[in-house]
């Protein structure tokens, strides 16, 4: 296929139609059901989306109406998304982990007329708040198991909607082409809610043209070919997963795979062994923790070999592979044969040709570990308001900046106050029904990202921190919490680290242990515990974490070092408002909740 950008604008729905006509029998998606991978062709994909669109038109859905989806990742999510768009309407994704109080805010603020629910759990949430949603007309359910006793007038199954749409399409075959013909590049295709880490989530409007620009941008930046596999497991209501599982996969004609649930991701990764893999930093931290746990549960010789191989990778991975010395290359090949190949097979990364991380800062040590094992892990920067990726490290890793350079077609610069500004066709339309926030965010075409950045001589960038998160100590020093936090989170025993120190003489931290790795360590040390709380309160566990904090402090300037810390006795929870649905820490909420403990650290 010719260069995607040179072909000019094409919408997601038009691209699906083209694939269905040119490659009708090629595999577009797989979904695992009862242990078996079920395949859907491009023709089947298109036919189901058009049937959903026709069914929605039959229900009275008009162009530019907003429809919500509350579901974990499954092929019905994408079928429904493209079906909504094919009807000329707008898809609004809601996190399935959101409590009813958050769901009502999101559906109401986006003016959703239909709620697509994954299962009984999500239906129950919507029924609980339905009287607060005056615009909601229909509830459509992907998996109706358990709903037999519910009032049939309150909901319908997706299968029933598809059947209704297919019947009407036979009588009126032109109804979908007519809606598609009315579609304009500037029409809103998606509403993606911001994370809400510093306030209420905002409804960001992303146009079909934004999506085309993101597809073209990823085509230029990410090497992949038709028929290669990608595993869709991060929430599809998040722009990062949309960029890779919907946009890039559609542009490249990749096969999108959906596992049975988030709990089966390890098995799914091993079975699919995707050529391209995207993971937020927590995923890579979890993989590192798994290797530490694996080492702890094997024999002494194997444990020593695995830990030595990981240490070797961490040292070697600090350099691009092209800069490895002859000894380093020999060392890599030795460990690859002995350790890395089986370990990457265990992680499901044996065939991975490019791996990416984004959505939050990642520890340099973590990057080095995977790069040293032969996984080409590159850092990407983007946000909801840039329709996904905006900058990327080159695959050969040769650049000074951690987030690399702007990808083709984008401009970026650092403002006088240090804020990163971005301009280009991926910049979103604005926030739905929030003109004031839109005007504050987009000024003269430049997107004000809220990130403080540093530009290097080779035009690459490093993100310092979120503008709102910068700490100024009592001594007047500006500190980046994320630098300190990520240094600590490089330890496999530390899952979360929240830094406090604004207007204080020194830095303190709230630390959450990684339960799996600390529990494995405790078992090896014959330490008794019953719960997360009892483990975190154990004196020997505190001593272990103190050692890890000391290691991290050794890499930091004196003013950045953590002088005292408190071990949290529970995991930070979305339901308690401590983290967002994407597991970003809500700093103000956490600091407020643990104010007494923090004051105790300064006593």
Secondary structure, DSSP 8 states (H G I E B T S, - for coil): ---TGGG----HHHHHHHHHHHSTTSEEEEEEETTEEEEEEHHHHHHHHHHHHHHHHHTT--TT-EEEEE--S-HHHHHHHHHHHHTT-EEEEE-TT--HHHHHHHHHHTTEEEEEESSHHHHHHHHHHGGG-TT--EEEES--TT-TTS-GGG-EEHHHHHHHHHHHHHH-TTHHHHHHHT--TTSEEEEEE---SSSS--EEEEEHHHHHHHHHHHHHHS---TT-EEEE-S-TTSHHHIIIIIIIHHHHT-EEEE-S-GGGHHHHHHHH--SEEE--HHHHHHHHHHHHHHHHTS-HHHHHHHHHHHHHHHHHTTS-GGG--HHHHHHHHHHIIIIIHHHHHHHT-TT-SEEEE-SS---HHHHHHHHHTT--EEEEEEEGGGTEEEEE--TT--SSSTTBEE-TT-EEEE-TTSEEEEESTTS--EETT-HHHHHHHEETTEEEEEEEEEE-TTS-EEEEEEGGG-EE-TT--EE-HHHHHHHHHTSTTEEEEEEE-TTSSSEEEEEEE-HHHHHHHHHHTT---SSHHHHHT-HHHHHHHHHHHHHHHTTS-GGGSEEEEEE-SS---TTTTSB-TT--B-HHHHHHHTHHHHHHHH-
